[in-house]
Amino acid sequence: MSGYPPTPRSLVFVELLADHKGSLAALHWTQGPGTAAGLTFWLESPGFVRLAQAIPCLWAETAVEAWPEGLRECLQQSGGATVAATAVTQCTDGPSHPKPDQALWVAGPWYLQPPPRPSASQAASRALVLQLVQLVAADAETCELEAVFRQNATLAYHLLRIVNSPVFGRSRPITSFPQAILLLGREPLKRWLNLMLFATQSDDQRSGMLLAHVTLRARGTELLAHRIGLTKADQDQAFMAGMFSMLGILFGLELEDVLRPLKLSDEMTAALLRNEGPLGLLLQTWMAVEQADAGTVTSALQNWDLPPAMVSEVLIEACNWMLDITHMAGHSSG
């Protein structure tokens, strides 16, 4: 397709790595089946260079050794690095458990395991956020939203921190809840509240990695919707589907039970519970990207008449956005 630059013919995948405290610490990249042709363009892209400046972007030493010398030099110049297999340890029981001395990063699905029994404060905080999600979905009055924000100092702090960040370019600080809600807007508020479900729990060791994972999934699914030509409204739905899909993991409950009080559309419910419809296919495809399932991803791309390079480009954009969000929420890699 002539509209696409000569990025990799093969797929590129990424895995989130944590440090020993359970915070997002690095991105581990791998190449799918095929050749590395065109990787130079991808590594030199502004998006990848920016990403590599913000967080370690790692490739397995054994894989990079097989690259042409010029490509290895390009990786180094772009800010990427190689990593020995012994420096990454697989984990299913949490990063606080003993690890090999040489292990610098923790991989694996430990943060996707059922959560420990929530504390009273944790349960109360999440209940308030879910209440806000329901109120925003029902287009409630600003005063109703303000009343809920006043019940939780952490949520209130994060809301005011967001609207007073440099991205809004305000010369005077926003200190009132109605102003903050108006400035942020209802749709961004809905997105932010869903992300805050994952971000506000300092007593849940999974929170930092869960936030990174759900943010990457939501943004990646939204970008896929954009690339296949869906409307802005459908792109927003794709983003929300990515976030809603992980609520069961967050609460340690069946997803159907968590979704029931949210009163979602039939289309959204079918996508989340049965992978049905365009939304379901988008979500299923992104989850295949997460699992480095090249066959499923390639099949979907062929149906959409899109090249593998598209996923590689989307991953860079989604990862940069994810880092912006996690840093803002206080879960940076430090």
C-alpha positions, 0 to 999 in steps of 0.5 A: 500500500503506497500510503505507508512508509517502509516499516517492518514487513513483520509484526513488532510486539511489546511486553511491559516490564516491572521493577522489583517494586511493581512499577512500570520500568521498561518495554521489552520489544520482540519481532514477529515472524518474517524479516527485519526489513524496514526496522531502520525506519521504524527505529528512527521514527520520532515516536520511537526515539521519544519513547526510548528517551522516556523508558528503557526500550529493550530487545533480546541480545540473541535477536539483535546479534542476528541483525545486520551491523547497520541495524544494530547501530541504528538501535543504539542511536535511537536510544534502544538497548539490548538485554540479556535473558538473565536480566528479565525474570518471569513472575506469576506471584508478584515482584516482592517474592525473591528473584534471581540476583541478576534479574533487573526486570520482572515480566509475566502476568502477575498483575493480572492474577486475582487481587487480594481481598480489598481493604475497606478504603480500597473498596470504598474508593472504587465504589465512588469511582464506579458511582461517578462513571454511572453518573457521567454515563447518565449525563448527571448534573455537575452538582451531582458529580461535585458531591461525589468528588467531595467524598474522596480527597484522592480523586479530588486531588487528581482531578484538579491536578489534571486540569491544572497541568500544562496541557490546558495552558491555564494562567490561573489555577483551577480550584473549583470542581464545577470549573474542573469538570467543565474544562475537562469535558464529559467524554474526557471525564468518562475516560479519566474516571475509568482510568482512575479505577486502576490508578488510585489504589496505593494499597494494591501492588498491581495498580501501577502495572494494571494502569499501564496495561489498561491504558495501552489496551484502550488507546491501542484499540482506539487507534486500531478503530481510527486506522480502519476508518471508523467514525470518531464516535466508534473510536471512543467506543473502542477506547471504552471497550478496552478499559471496560474489558479489564474491570473483571481483573481489577475487581477479581469478579466475573466481568458480567457481574461488574458490568451489570450496574453500568447499563452499557449498550447491547453492542458494548456488552456483546463485544465485551462478553462474547467478542461480537461485532466490530468492537469485539473484533477490535478488542480481540485483535488488540488482545492478540497483539498483547499476547504476540499472537501473530496469526490472529493479528495478521488475519485481522489485518488482512480482513481490513486490508492493512499492512503489519507495519500499521500495528508497529506504528500504533504500538509506538503511539499507544505506548507514548500516550500510556507513559504520559498517563501513567506519569501523570497518575504518579506511576512513572518508572522513576 
